């Protein structure tokens, strides 16, 4: 005879939405409830008609990372002539608060822009337009 243990089991019921929680006493030879099969649930039924599902909209999954969005914005501002050559750009913390992202995202964006030769990052001094 196996040891007795208690487990909380949840399965859908016809009269209520998921989850319906029930307490069940089990032994070591317990089996899965036969009517708990969810293979009949289609993935399409999990998405609402407006394209939103539990993990966000379809458009959210195609969005760029924050560092890429910040990089594009700073490149646009440089191209528009907002900063003249040898002019100091705002600090990483200022950019982070402007764009609502972390400082590491801004730092990654600035490093990619520096690699293209548009700016120069001088430690302890700041970031300058080349």
N, CA, C and O atoms as a Tinker XYZ file with bonds, in Angstrom:
   520  protein
     1  N      0.848000   -1.182000    0.000000    73     2
     2  CA     0.000000    0.000000    0.000000    64     1     3
     3  C      0.887000    1.236000    0.000000    63     2     4     5
     4  O      1.809000    1.349000    0.807000    81     3
     5  N      0.605000    2.151000   -0.899000    73     3     6
     6  CA     1.414000    3.346000   -1.033000    64     5     7
     7  C      1.097000    4.388000    0.025000    63     6     8     9
     8  O      0.092000    4.298000    0.730000    81     7
     9  N      1.965000    5.366000    0.119000    73     7    10
    10  CA     1.737000    6.426000    1.081000    64     9    11
    11  C      0.621000    7.343000    0.592000    63    10    12    13
    12  O      0.422000    7.498000   -0.612000    81    11
    13  N     -0.091000    7.940000    1.512000    73    11    14
    14  CA    -1.185000    8.847000    1.171000    64    13    15
    15  C     -0.665000   10.272000    1.217000    63    14    16    17
    16  O      0.001000   10.669000    2.173000    81    15
    17  N     -0.967000   11.030000    0.194000    73    15    18
    18  CA    -0.580000   12.430000    0.173000    64    17    19
    19  C     -1.710000   13.243000   -0.413000    63    18    20    21
    20  O     -2.586000   12.715000   -1.098000    81    19
    21  N     -1.682000   14.514000   -0.142000    73    19    22
    22  CA    -2.757000   15.400000   -0.561000    64    21    23
    23  C     -2.252000   16.344000   -1.641000    63    22    24    25
    24  O     -1.130000   16.843000   -1.559000    81    23
    25  N     -3.063000   16.585000   -2.634000    73    23    26
    26  CA    -2.669000   17.473000   -3.723000    64    25    27
    27  C     -3.875000   18.279000   -4.172000    63    26    28    29
    28  O     -5.004000   17.789000   -4.153000    81    27
    29  N     -3.630000   19.511000   -4.575000    73    27    30
    30  CA    -4.682000   20.348000   -5.147000    64    29    31
    31  C     -4.671000   20.148000   -6.653000    63    30    32    33
    32  O     -3.629000   20.298000   -7.291000    81    31
    33  N     -5.792000   19.818000   -7.213000    73    31    34
    34  CA    -5.907000   19.564000   -8.644000    64    33    35
    35  C     -6.921000   20.533000   -9.217000    63    34    36    37
    36  O     -7.980000   20.753000   -8.629000    81    35
    37  N     -6.604000   21.103000  -10.350000    73    35    38
    38  CA    -7.535000   22.024000  -11.007000    64    37    39
    39  C     -7.834000   21.496000  -12.396000    63    38    40    41
    40  O     -6.917000   21.108000  -13.119000    81    39
    41  N     -9.095000   21.477000  -12.778000    73    39    42
    42  CA    -9.467000   21.078000  -14.134000    64    41    43
    43  C    -10.725000   21.822000  -14.527000    63    42    44    45
    44  O    -11.503000   22.214000  -13.657000    81    43
    45  N    -10.945000   22.026000  -15.818000    73    43    46
    46  CA   -12.127000   22.773000  -16.261000    64    45    47
    47  C    -13.401000   21.958000  -16.042000    63    46    48    49
    48  O    -13.394000   20.731000  -16.141000    81    47
    49  N    -14.465000   22.645000  -15.749000    73    47    50
    50  CA   -15.763000   21.995000  -15.610000    64    49    51
    51  C    -16.722000   22.644000  -16.585000    63    50    52    53
    52  O    -16.516000   23.795000  -16.971000    81    51
    53  N    -17.771000   21.936000  -16.997000    73    51    54
    54  CA   -18.699000   22.513000  -17.976000    64    53    55
    55  C    -19.445000   23.741000  -17.469000    63    54    56    57
    56  O    -19.808000   24.612000  -18.260000    81    55
    57  N    -19.678000   23.822000  -16.164000    73    55    58
    58  CA   -20.471000   24.931000  -15.641000    64    57    59
    59  C    -19.656000   26.154000  -15.245000    63    58    60    61
    60  O    -20.233000   27.217000  -15.019000    81    59
    61  N    -18.318000   26.038000  -15.150000    73    59    62
    62  CA   -17.489000   27.168000  -14.749000    64    61    63
    63  C    -16.267000   27.267000  -15.625000    63    62    64    65
    64  O    -15.814000   26.279000  -16.202000    81    63
    65  N    -15.732000   28.481000  -15.720000    73    63    66
    66  CA   -14.499000   28.678000  -16.461000    64    65    67
    67  C    -13.323000   28.135000  -15.670000    63    66    68    69
    68  O    -13.437000   27.827000  -14.484000    81    67
    69  N    -12.207000   28.027000  -16.344000    73    67    70
    70  CA   -10.963000   27.586000  -15.736000    64    69    71
    71  C    -10.526000   28.596000  -14.705000    63    70    72    73
    72  O    -10.758000   29.771000  -14.989000    81    71
    73  N     -9.954000   28.349000  -13.595000    73    71    74
    74  CA    -9.788000   27.028000  -13.018000    64    73    75
    75  C    -10.880000   26.720000  -12.019000    63    74    76    77
    76  O    -11.376000   27.620000  -11.340000    81    75
    77  N    -11.250000   25.489000  -11.925000    73    75    78
    78  CA   -12.129000   25.005000  -10.872000    64    77    79
    79  C    -11.245000   24.159000   -9.976000    63    78    80    81
    80  O    -10.793000   23.090000  -10.384000    81    79
    81  N    -10.998000   24.610000   -8.789000    73    79    82
    82  CA   -10.033000   23.949000   -7.916000    64    81    83
    83  C    -10.761000   22.998000   -6.978000    63    82    84    85
    84  O    -11.749000   23.365000   -6.342000    81    83
    85  N    -10.270000   21.801000   -6.903000    73    83    86
    86  CA   -10.848000   20.799000   -6.019000    64    85    87
    87  C     -9.738000   20.136000   -5.231000    63    86    88    89
    88  O     -8.608000   20.010000   -5.703000    81    87
    89  N    -10.070000   19.721000   -4.042000    73    87    90
    90  CA    -9.106000   19.026000   -3.198000    64    89    91
    91  C     -9.318000   17.529000   -3.368000    63    90    92    93
    92  O    -10.454000   17.056000   -3.352000    81    91
    93  N     -8.238000   16.789000   -3.528000    73    91    94
    94  CA    -8.336000   15.366000   -3.795000    64    93    95
    95  C     -7.310000   14.621000   -2.949000    63    94    96    97
    96  O     -6.145000   15.014000   -2.894000    81    95
    97  N     -7.725000   13.580000   -2.309000    73    95    98
    98  CA    -6.811000   12.706000   -1.583000    64    97    99
    99  C     -6.265000   11.696000   -2.583000    63    98   100   101
   100  O     -7.029000   11.090000   -3.335000    81    99
   101  N     -4.957000   11.513000   -2.596000    73    99   102
   102  CA    -4.352000   10.620000   -3.563000    64   101   103
   103  C     -3.445000    9.624000   -2.881000    63   102   104   105
   104  O     -2.973000    9.848000   -1.766000    81   103
   105  N     -3.209000    8.527000   -3.563000    73   103   106
   106  CA    -2.205000    7.577000   -3.149000    64   105   107
   107  C     -1.124000    7.582000   -4.196000    63   106   108   109
   108  O     -1.261000    8.238000   -5.228000    81   107
   109  N     -0.046000    6.858000   -3.947000    73   107   110
   110  CA     1.078000    6.884000   -4.873000    64   109   111
   111  C      0.725000    6.302000   -6.239000    63   110   112   113
   112  O      1.449000    6.538000   -7.206000    81   111
   113  N     -0.384000    5.535000   -6.343000    73   111   114
   114  CA    -0.769000    4.967000   -7.624000    64   113   115
   115  C     -1.883000    5.772000   -8.299000    63   114   116   117
   116  O     -2.614000    5.237000   -9.132000    81   115
   117  N     -2.015000    7.057000   -7.944000    73   115   118
   118  CA    -3.068000    7.878000   -8.537000    64   117   119
   119  C     -2.809000    8.116000  -10.015000    63   118   120   121
   120  O     -1.663000    8.120000  -10.463000    81   119
   121  N     -3.860000    8.308000  -10.751000    73   119   122
   122  CA    -3.760000    8.514000  -12.188000    64   121   123
   123  C     -4.384000    9.847000  -12.565000    63   122   124   125
   124  O     -5.131000   10.440000  -11.787000    81   123
   125  N     -4.071000   10.308000  -13.761000    73   123   126
   126  CA    -4.639000   11.550000  -14.276000    64   125   127
   127  C     -6.122000   11.335000  -14.543000    63   126   128   129
   128  O     -6.530000   10.294000  -15.057000    81   127
   129  N     -6.902000   12.310000  -14.194000    73   127   130
   130  CA    -8.336000   12.199000  -14.430000    64   129   131
   131  C     -8.596000   12.108000  -15.929000    63   130   132   133
   132  O     -8.073000   12.933000  -16.678000    81   131
   133  N     -9.387000   11.136000  -16.401000    73   131   134
   134  CA    -9.552000   10.930000  -17.843000    64   133   135
   135  C    -10.201000   12.101000  -18.567000    63   134   136   137
   136  O     -9.910000   12.316000  -19.743000    81   135
   137  N    -11.071000   12.869000  -17.910000    73   135   138
   138  CA   -11.729000   13.974000  -18.607000    64   137   139
   139  C    -10.941000   15.276000  -18.514000    63   138   140   141
   140  O    -11.480000   16.337000  -18.831000    81   139
   141  N     -9.669000   15.224000  -18.085000    73   139   142
   142  CA    -8.864000   16.430000  -17.976000    64   141   143
   143  C     -8.055000   16.697000  -19.241000    63   142   144   145
   144  O     -7.213000   17.595000  -19.255000    81   143
   145  N     -8.294000   15.948000  -20.279000    73   143   146
   146  CA    -7.578000   16.128000  -21.541000    64   145   147
   147  C     -7.967000   17.471000  -22.162000    63   146   148   149
   148  O     -9.152000   17.757000  -22.338000    81   147
   149  N     -6.974000   18.288000  -22.490000    73   147   150
   150  CA    -7.238000   19.593000  -23.087000    64   149   151
   151  C     -6.794000   19.635000  -24.544000    63   150   152   153
   152  O     -6.627000   20.713000  -25.113000    81   151
   153  N     -6.602000   18.466000  -25.149000    73   151   154
   154  CA    -6.165000   18.449000  -26.540000    64   153   155
   155  C     -7.235000   18.982000  -27.480000    63   154   156   157
   156  O     -6.937000   19.339000  -28.620000    81   155
   157  N     -8.487000   19.040000  -27.010000    73   155   158
   158  CA    -9.560000   19.544000  -27.854000    64   157   159
   159  C     -9.577000   21.072000  -27.918000    63   158   160   161
   160  O    -10.297000   21.636000  -28.742000    81   159
   161  N     -8.809000   21.751000  -27.077000    73   159   162
   162  CA    -8.769000   23.217000  -27.070000    64   161   163
   163  C     -7.853000   23.682000  -28.192000    63   162   164   165
   164  O     -6.691000   23.282000  -28.258000    81   163
   165  N     -8.370000   24.514000  -29.062000    73   163   166
   166  CA    -7.578000   25.028000  -30.182000    64   165   167
   167  C     -6.874000   26.303000  -29.770000    63   166   168   169
   168  O     -7.392000   27.080000  -28.968000    81   167
   169  N     -5.701000   26.511000  -30.318000    73   167   170
   170  CA    -4.936000   27.720000  -30.001000    64   169   171
   171  C     -5.683000   28.971000  -30.443000    63   170   172   173
   172  O     -5.559000   30.020000  -29.812000    81   171
   173  N     -6.462000   28.871000  -31.526000    73   171   174
   174  CA    -7.216000   30.036000  -32.009000    64   173   175
   175  C     -8.240000   30.497000  -30.982000    63   174   176   177
   176  O     -8.560000   31.683000  -30.910000    81   175
   177  N     -8.749000   29.574000  -30.197000    73   175   178
   178  CA    -9.767000   29.956000  -29.230000    64   177   179
   179  C     -9.179000   30.731000  -28.055000    63   178   180   181
   180  O     -9.920000   31.344000  -27.287000    81   179
   181  N     -7.858000   30.711000  -27.908000    73   179   182
   182  CA    -7.224000   31.430000  -26.816000    64   181   183
   183  C     -6.993000   32.899000  -27.143000    63   182   184   185
   184  O     -6.730000   33.689000  -26.237000    81   183
   185  N     -7.084000   33.280000  -28.397000    73   183   186
   186  CA    -6.856000   34.658000  -28.807000    64   185   187
   187  C     -8.195000   35.355000  -28.996000    63   186   188   189
   188  O     -9.108000   34.809000  -29.616000    81   187
   189  N     -8.303000   36.550000  -28.464000    73   187   190
   190  CA    -9.533000   37.316000  -28.614000    64   189   191
   191  C     -9.635000   37.864000  -30.031000    63   190   192   193
   192  O     -8.666000   37.840000  -30.789000    81   191
   193  N    -10.799000   38.350000  -30.371000    73   191   194
   194  CA   -11.029000   38.831000  -31.732000    64   193   195
   195  C    -10.200000   40.074000  -32.073000    63   194   196   197
   196  O     -9.966000   40.348000  -33.251000    81   195
   197  N     -9.754000   40.827000  -31.069000    73   195   198
   198  CA    -8.960000   42.024000  -31.344000    64   197   199
   199  C     -7.468000   41.723000  -31.468000    63   198   200   201
   200  O     -6.660000   42.651000  -31.510000    81   199
   201  N     -7.085000   40.444000  -31.527000    73   199   202
   202  CA    -5.691000   40.078000  -31.738000    64   201   203
   203  C     -4.858000   40.037000  -30.475000    63   202   204   205
   204  O     -3.637000   39.898000  -30.545000    81   203
   205  N     -5.497000   40.157000  -29.318000    73   203   206
   206  CA    -4.767000   40.163000  -28.058000    64   205   207
   207  C     -4.881000   38.782000  -27.418000    63   206   208   209
   208  O     -5.962000   38.194000  -27.393000    81   207
   209  N     -3.789000   38.277000  -26.912000    73   207   210
   210  CA    -3.819000   37.031000  -26.154000    64   209   211
   211  C     -3.117000   37.277000  -24.826000    63   210   212   213
   212  O     -2.715000   38.407000  -24.545000    81   211
   213  N     -2.965000   36.266000  -24.021000    73   211   214
   214  CA    -2.429000   36.435000  -22.667000    64   213   215
   215  C     -1.035000   37.034000  -22.630000    63   214   216   217
   216  O     -0.687000   37.692000  -21.650000    81   215
   217  N     -0.238000   36.835000  -23.643000    73   215   218
   218  CA     1.132000   37.328000  -23.637000    64   217   219
   219  C      1.329000   38.523000  -24.560000    63   218   220   221
   220  O      2.433000   38.735000  -25.062000    81   219
   221  N      0.270000   39.313000  -24.796000    73   219   222
   222  CA     0.402000   40.551000  -25.551000    64   221   223
   223  C     -0.119000   40.441000  -26.970000    63   222   224   225
   224  O     -0.515000   39.365000  -27.417000    81   223
   225  N     -0.115000   41.552000  -27.666000    73   223   226
   226  CA    -0.601000   41.558000  -29.033000    64   225   227
   227  C      0.463000   41.020000  -29.969000    63   226   228   229
   228  O      1.632000   40.898000  -29.604000    81   227
   229  N      0.042000   40.702000  -31.174000    73   227   230
   230  CA     0.975000   40.208000  -32.182000    64   229   231
   231  C      2.001000   41.286000  -32.502000    63   230   232   233
   232  O      3.172000   40.976000  -32.723000    81   231
   233  N      1.580000   42.542000  -32.530000    73   231   234
   234  CA     2.499000   43.642000  -32.822000    64   233   235
   235  C      3.572000   43.774000  -31.749000    63   234   236   237
   236  O      4.705000   44.153000  -32.048000    81   235
   237  N      3.220000   43.460000  -30.486000    73   235   238
   238  CA     4.204000   43.549000  -29.406000    64   237   239
   239  C      5.381000   42.614000  -29.632000    63   238   240   241
   240  O      6.509000   42.930000  -29.253000    81   239
   241  N      5.126000   41.461000  -30.248000    73   239   242
   242  CA     6.193000   40.499000  -30.458000    64   241   243
   243  C      7.128000   40.904000  -31.586000    63   242   244   245
   244  O      8.221000   40.349000  -31.702000    81   243
   245  N      6.730000   41.854000  -32.417000    73   243   246
   246  CA     7.588000   42.302000  -33.509000    64   245   247
   247  C      8.274000   43.619000  -33.177000    63   246   248   249
   248  O      9.023000   44.144000  -34.001000    81   247
   249  N      8.035000   44.161000  -31.992000    73   247   250
   250  CA     8.667000   45.418000  -31.602000    64   249   251
   251  C     10.155000   45.244000  -31.443000    63   250   252   253
   252  O     10.646000   44.155000  -31.146000    81   251
   253  N     10.870000   46.347000  -31.648000    73   251   254
   254  CA    12.324000   46.333000  -31.474000    64   253   255
   255  C     12.670000   46.441000  -29.996000    63   254   256   257
   256  O     11.874000   46.947000  -29.205000    81   255
   257  N     13.851000   45.968000  -29.621000    73   255   258
   258  CA    14.300000   46.145000  -28.238000    64   257   259
   259  C     14.462000   47.635000  -27.915000    63   258   260   261
   260  O     14.657000   48.442000  -28.824000    81   259
   261  N     14.386000   48.002000  -26.652000    73   259   262
   262  CA    14.484000   49.418000  -26.275000    64   261   263
   263  C     15.767000   50.080000  -26.770000    63   262   264   265
   264  O     15.740000   51.241000  -27.181000    81   263
   265  N     16.882000   49.367000  -26.738000    73   263   266
   266  CA    18.138000   49.989000  -27.170000    64   265   267
   267  C     18.100000   50.335000  -28.655000    63   266   268   269
   268  O     18.673000   51.345000  -29.065000    81   267
   269  N     17.434000   49.515000  -29.468000    73   267   270
   270  CA    17.322000   49.808000  -30.908000    64   269   271
   271  C     16.420000   51.011000  -31.155000    63   270   272   273
   272  O     16.695000   51.825000  -32.037000    81   271
   273  N     15.341000   51.125000  -30.377000    73   271   274
   274  CA    14.451000   52.286000  -30.534000    64   273   275
   275  C     15.162000   53.570000  -30.133000    63   274   276   277
   276  O     15.020000   54.591000  -30.805000    81   275
   277  N     15.932000   53.531000  -29.036000    73   275   278
   278  CA    16.680000   54.710000  -28.591000    64   277   279
   279  C     17.742000   55.058000  -29.619000    63   278   280   281
   280  O     17.948000   56.230000  -29.934000    81   279
   281  N     18.414000   54.047000  -30.139000    73   279   282
   282  CA    19.442000   54.285000  -31.156000    64   281   283
   283  C     18.846000   54.995000  -32.373000    63   282   284   285
   284  O     19.425000   55.959000  -32.874000    81   283
   285  N     17.704000   54.528000  -32.842000    73   283   286
   286  CA    17.063000   55.153000  -34.005000    64   285   287
   287  C     16.676000   56.599000  -33.708000    63   286   288   289
   288  O     16.839000   57.473000  -34.559000    81   287
   289  N     16.170000   56.849000  -32.520000    73   287   290
   290  CA    15.760000   58.208000  -32.154000    64   289   291
   291  C     16.959000   59.152000  -32.071000    63   290   292   293
   292  O     16.891000   60.287000  -32.542000    81   291
   293  N     18.047000   58.685000  -31.478000    73   291   294
   294  CA    19.235000   59.539000  -31.358000    64   293   295
   295  C     19.842000   59.781000  -32.736000    63   294   296   297
   296  O     20.294000   60.889000  -33.024000    81   295
   297  N     19.857000   58.762000  -33.587000    73   295   298
   298  CA    20.364000   58.948000  -34.952000    64   297   299
   299  C     19.536000   59.993000  -35.712000    63   298   300   301
   300  O     20.088000   60.815000  -36.443000    81   299
   301  N     18.218000   59.954000  -35.535000    73   299   302
   302  CA    17.358000   60.955000  -36.180000    64   301   303
   303  C     17.681000   62.360000  -35.683000    63   302   304   305
   304  O     17.732000   63.311000  -36.463000    81   303
   305  N     17.895000   62.476000  -34.383000    73   303   306
   306  CA    18.201000   63.790000  -33.819000    64   305   307
   307  C     19.561000   64.298000  -34.298000    63   306   308   309
   308  O     19.733000   65.497000  -34.522000    81   307
   309  N     20.530000   63.388000  -34.457000    73   307   310
   310  CA    21.842000   63.791000  -34.978000    64   309   311
   311  C     21.705000   64.228000  -36.430000    63   310   312   313
   312  O     22.284000   65.236000  -36.834000    81   311
   313  N     20.937000   63.469000  -37.218000    73   311   314
   314  CA    20.737000   63.806000  -38.631000    64   313   315
   315  C     19.990000   65.128000  -38.790000    63   314   316   317
   316  O     20.216000   65.859000  -39.755000    81   315
   317  N     19.110000   65.432000  -37.852000    73   315   318
   318  CA    18.360000   66.688000  -37.912000    64   317   319
   319  C     19.208000   67.885000  -37.499000    63   318   320   321
   320  O     18.769000   69.028000  -37.630000    81   319
   321  N     20.416000   67.636000  -37.002000    73   319   322
   322  CA    21.306000   68.731000  -36.637000    64   321   323
   323  C     21.080000   69.294000  -35.256000    63   322   324   325
   324  O     21.436000   70.441000  -34.987000    81   323
   325  N     20.497000   68.510000  -34.380000    73   323   326
   326  CA    20.235000   68.995000  -33.026000    64   325   327
   327  C     21.521000   69.263000  -32.259000    63   326   328   329
   328  O     21.570000   70.164000  -31.422000    81   327
   329  N     22.567000   68.483000  -32.540000    73   327   330
   330  CA    23.866000   68.695000  -31.903000    64   329   331
   331  C     24.904000   68.973000  -32.975000    63   330   332   333
   332  O     24.998000   68.246000  -33.964000    81   331
   333  N     25.667000   70.008000  -32.778000    73   331   334
   334  CA    26.734000   70.377000  -33.713000    64   333   335
   335  C     27.981000   69.549000  -33.404000    63   334   336   337
   336  O     28.092000   68.991000  -32.312000    81   335
   337  N     28.925000   69.459000  -34.355000    73   335   338
   338  CA    30.160000   68.729000  -34.083000    64   337   339
   339  C     30.860000   69.278000  -32.834000    63   338   340   341
   340  O     30.896000   70.485000  -32.597000    81   339
   341  N     31.404000   68.367000  -32.058000    73   339   342
   342  CA    32.099000   68.620000  -30.803000    64   341   343
   343  C     31.193000   69.135000  -29.692000    63   342   344   345
   344  O     31.684000   69.567000  -28.649000    81   343
   345  N     29.904000   69.099000  -29.894000    73   343   346
   346  CA    28.963000   69.487000  -28.843000    64   345   347
   347  C     28.653000   68.265000  -27.980000    63   346   348   349
   348  O     28.564000   67.139000  -28.470000    81   347
   349  N     28.495000   68.521000  -26.694000    73   347   350
   350  CA    28.230000   67.436000  -25.743000    64   349   351
   351  C     26.755000   67.045000  -25.782000    63   350   352   353
   352  O     25.869000   67.899000  -25.748000    81   351
   353  N     26.511000   65.740000  -25.853000    73   351   354
   354  CA    25.150000   65.207000  -25.819000    64   353   355
   355  C     24.687000   65.081000  -24.369000    63   354   356   357
   356  O     25.513000   65.108000  -23.456000    81   355
   357  N     23.391000   64.947000  -24.146000    73   355   358
   358  CA    22.910000   64.731000  -22.768000    64   357   359
   359  C     23.501000   63.444000  -22.174000    63   358   360   361
   360  O     23.964000   62.563000  -22.898000    81   359
   361  N     23.472000   63.362000  -20.871000    73   359   362
   362  CA    24.031000   62.189000  -20.188000    64   361   363
   363  C     23.163000   60.952000  -20.438000    63   362   364   365
   364  O     22.026000   61.045000  -20.900000    81   363
   365  N     23.734000   59.811000  -20.120000    73   363   366
   366  CA    23.005000   58.553000  -20.276000    64   365   367
   367  C     21.743000   58.568000  -19.417000    63   366   368   369
   368  O     20.687000   58.113000  -19.857000    81   367
   369  N     21.846000   59.085000  -18.205000    73   367   370
   370  CA    20.690000   59.157000  -17.314000    64   369   371
   371  C     19.608000   60.077000  -17.886000    63   370   372   373
   372  O     18.420000   59.780000  -17.765000    81   371
   373  N     20.010000   61.192000  -18.508000    73   371   374
   374  CA    19.035000   62.094000  -19.123000    64   373   375
   375  C     18.320000   61.423000  -20.293000    63   374   376   377
   376  O     17.100000   61.523000  -20.419000    81   375
   377  N     19.083000   60.740000  -21.147000    73   375   378
   378  CA    18.466000   60.008000  -22.256000    64   377   379
   379  C     17.507000   58.941000  -21.735000    63   378   380   381
   380  O     16.418000   58.752000  -22.277000    81   379
   381  N     17.925000   58.242000  -20.671000    73   379   382
   382  CA    17.083000   57.183000  -20.102000    64   381   383
   383  C     15.755000   57.742000  -19.606000    63   382   384   385
   384  O     14.707000   57.132000  -19.820000    81   383
   385  N     15.789000   58.887000  -18.953000    73   383   386
   386  CA    14.538000   59.476000  -18.472000    64   385   387
   387  C     13.706000   60.044000  -19.624000    63   386   388   389
   388  O     12.477000   60.001000  -19.568000    81   387
   389  N     14.350000   60.576000  -20.666000    73   387   390
   390  CA    13.619000   61.095000  -21.824000    64   389   391
   391  C     12.849000   59.992000  -22.544000    63   390   392   393
   392  O     11.694000   60.175000  -22.925000    81   391
   393  N     13.502000   58.846000  -22.724000    73   391   394
   394  CA    12.904000   57.767000  -23.506000    64   393   395
   395  C     12.222000   56.706000  -22.652000    63   394   396   397
   396  O     11.597000   55.793000  -23.191000    81   395
   397  N     12.330000   56.810000  -21.335000    73   395   398
   398  CA    11.658000   55.858000  -20.458000    64   397   399
   399  C     12.234000   54.453000  -20.521000    63   398   400   401
   400  O     11.496000   53.471000  -20.440000    81   399
   401  N     13.545000   54.356000  -20.666000    73   399   402
   402  CA    14.225000   53.057000  -20.717000    64   401   403
   403  C     15.323000   53.030000  -19.672000    63   402   404   405
   404  O     15.563000   54.029000  -18.993000    81   403
   405  N     15.988000   51.894000  -19.538000    73   403   406
   406  CA    17.075000   51.781000  -18.571000    64   405   407
   407  C     18.351000   52.434000  -19.112000    63   406   408   409
   408  O     18.497000   52.643000  -20.316000    81   407
   409  N     19.259000   52.745000  -18.202000    73   407   410
   410  CA    20.538000   53.337000  -18.615000    64   409   411
   411  C     21.360000   52.373000  -19.453000    63   410   412   413
   412  O     22.096000   52.797000  -20.344000    81   411
   413  N     21.240000   51.072000  -19.176000    73   411   414
   414  CA    21.992000   50.094000  -19.971000    64   413   415
   415  C     21.501000   50.057000  -21.415000    63   414   416   417
   416  O     22.297000   49.834000  -22.328000    81   415
   417  N     20.211000   50.270000  -21.636000    73   415   418
   418  CA    19.689000   50.333000  -23.006000    64   417   419
   419  C     20.263000   51.537000  -23.744000    63   418   420   421
   420  O     20.637000   51.436000  -24.912000    81   419
   421  N     20.330000   52.677000  -23.058000    73   419   422
   422  CA    20.898000   53.880000  -23.668000    64   421   423
   423  C     22.385000   53.678000  -23.944000    63   422   424   425
   424  O     22.875000   54.060000  -25.007000    81   423
   425  N     23.104000   53.083000  -22.999000    73   423   426
   426  CA    24.539000   52.852000  -23.183000    64   425   427
   427  C     24.803000   51.938000  -24.381000    63   426   428   429
   428  O     25.738000   52.168000  -25.147000    81   427
   429  N     23.980000   50.907000  -24.538000    73   427   430
   430  CA    24.136000   50.005000  -25.684000    64   429   431
   431  C     23.864000   50.738000  -26.995000    63   430   432   433
   432  O     24.562000   50.521000  -27.985000    81   431
   433  N     22.863000   51.595000  -27.002000    73   431   434
   434  CA    22.550000   52.370000  -28.206000    64   433   435
   435  C     23.693000   53.321000  -28.553000    63   434   436   437
   436  O     24.083000   53.433000  -29.716000    81   435
   437  N     24.228000   54.003000  -27.543000    73   435   438
   438  CA    25.329000   54.945000  -27.792000    64   437   439
   439  C     26.589000   54.223000  -28.279000    63   438   440   441
   440  O     27.323000   54.761000  -29.109000    81   439
   441  N     26.845000   53.026000  -27.780000    73   439   442
   442  CA    28.014000   52.271000  -28.239000    64   441   443
   443  C     27.888000   51.896000  -29.712000    63   442   444   445
   444  O     28.873000   51.935000  -30.450000    81   443
   445  N     26.686000   51.535000  -30.142000    73   443   446
   446  CA    26.491000   51.216000  -31.569000    64   445   447
   447  C     26.641000   52.452000  -32.442000    63   446   448   449
   448  O     27.176000   52.373000  -33.548000    81   447
   449  N     26.169000   53.594000  -31.950000    73   447   450
   450  CA    26.317000   54.834000  -32.715000    64   449   451
   451  C     27.785000   55.236000  -32.759000    63   450   452   453
   452  O     28.264000   55.736000  -33.777000    81   451
   453  N     28.496000   55.021000  -31.660000    73   451   454
   454  CA    29.925000   55.332000  -31.623000    64   453   455
   455  C     30.688000   54.444000  -32.610000    63   454   456   457
   456  O     31.631000   54.903000  -33.255000    81   455
   457  N     30.288000   53.189000  -32.729000    73   455   458
   458  CA    30.960000   52.276000  -33.655000    64   457   459
   459  C     30.833000   52.754000  -35.099000    63   458   460   461
   460  O     31.694000   52.454000  -35.927000    81   459
   461  N     29.778000   53.488000  -35.407000    73   459   462
   462  CA    29.595000   54.055000  -36.752000    64   461   463
   463  C     30.311000   55.381000  -36.930000    63   462   464   465
   464  O     30.323000   55.923000  -38.035000    81   463
   465  N     30.911000   55.920000  -35.871000    73   463   466
   466  CA    31.694000   57.140000  -35.973000    64   465   467
   467  C     30.907000   58.436000  -35.896000    63   466   468   469
   468  O     31.433000   59.489000  -36.255000    81   467
   469  N     29.664000   58.390000  -35.440000    73   467   470
   470  CA    28.870000   59.622000  -35.339000    64   469   471
   471  C     29.110000   60.365000  -34.029000    63   470   472   473
   472  O     28.961000   61.585000  -33.966000    81   471
   473  N     29.477000   59.632000  -32.995000    73   471   474
   474  CA    29.733000   60.241000  -31.696000    64   473   475
   475  C     31.010000   59.653000  -31.114000    63   474   476   477
   476  O     31.528000   58.650000  -31.606000    81   475
   477  N     31.511000   60.292000  -30.059000    73   475   478
   478  CA    32.653000   59.767000  -29.325000    64   477   479
   479  C     32.301000   59.757000  -27.848000    63   478   480   481
   480  O     31.867000   60.771000  -27.300000    81   479
   481  N     32.486000   58.620000  -27.209000    73   479   482
   482  CA    32.222000   58.482000  -25.776000    64   481   483
   483  C     33.551000   58.609000  -25.043000    63   482   484   485
   484  O     34.467000   57.814000  -25.252000    81   483
   485  N     33.646000   59.617000  -24.184000    73   483   486
   486  CA    34.855000   59.839000  -23.394000    64   485   487
   487  C     34.506000   59.528000  -21.942000    63   486   488   489
   488  O     33.726000   60.255000  -21.327000    81   487
   489  N     35.081000   58.447000  -21.382000    73   487   490
   490  CA    34.747000   58.103000  -20.001000    64   489   491
   491  C     35.016000   59.266000  -19.044000    63   490   492   493
   492  O     36.017000   59.972000  -19.166000    81   491
   493  N     34.121000   59.442000  -18.112000    73   491   494
   494  CA    34.164000   60.480000  -17.075000    64   493   495
   495  C     33.949000   61.886000  -17.626000    63   494   496   497
   496  O     33.932000   62.839000  -16.847000    81   495
   497  N     33.783000   62.053000  -18.938000    73   495   498
   498  CA    33.568000   63.378000  -19.512000    64   497   499
   499  C     32.228000   63.482000  -20.202000    63   498   500   501
   500  O     31.544000   64.498000  -20.073000    81   499
   501  N     31.843000   62.464000  -20.925000    73   499   502
   502  CA    30.556000   62.511000  -21.591000    64   501   503
   503  C     30.610000   61.980000  -23.008000    63   502   504   505
   504  O     31.586000   61.358000  -23.427000    81   503
   505  N     29.544000   62.240000  -23.728000    73   503   506
   506  CA    29.412000   61.803000  -25.106000    64   505   507
   507  C     29.378000   63.039000  -25.993000    63   506   508   509
   508  O     28.637000   63.986000  -25.727000    81   507
   509  N     30.186000   63.023000  -27.050000    73   507   510
   510  CA    30.323000   64.203000  -27.893000    64   509   511
   511  C     30.017000   63.860000  -29.348000    63   510   512   513
   512  O     30.316000   62.761000  -29.815000    81   511
   513  N     29.420000   64.811000  -30.051000    73   511   514
   514  CA    29.170000   64.680000  -31.490000    64   513   515
   515  C     30.493000   64.856000  -32.209000    63   514   516   517
   516  O     31.246000   65.786000  -31.923000    81   515
   517  N     30.776000   63.955000  -33.150000    73   515   518
   518  CA    32.031000   64.019000  -33.899000    64   517   519
   519  C     31.835000   64.907000  -35.120000    63   518   520
   520  O     32.769000   65.102000  -35.897000    81   519
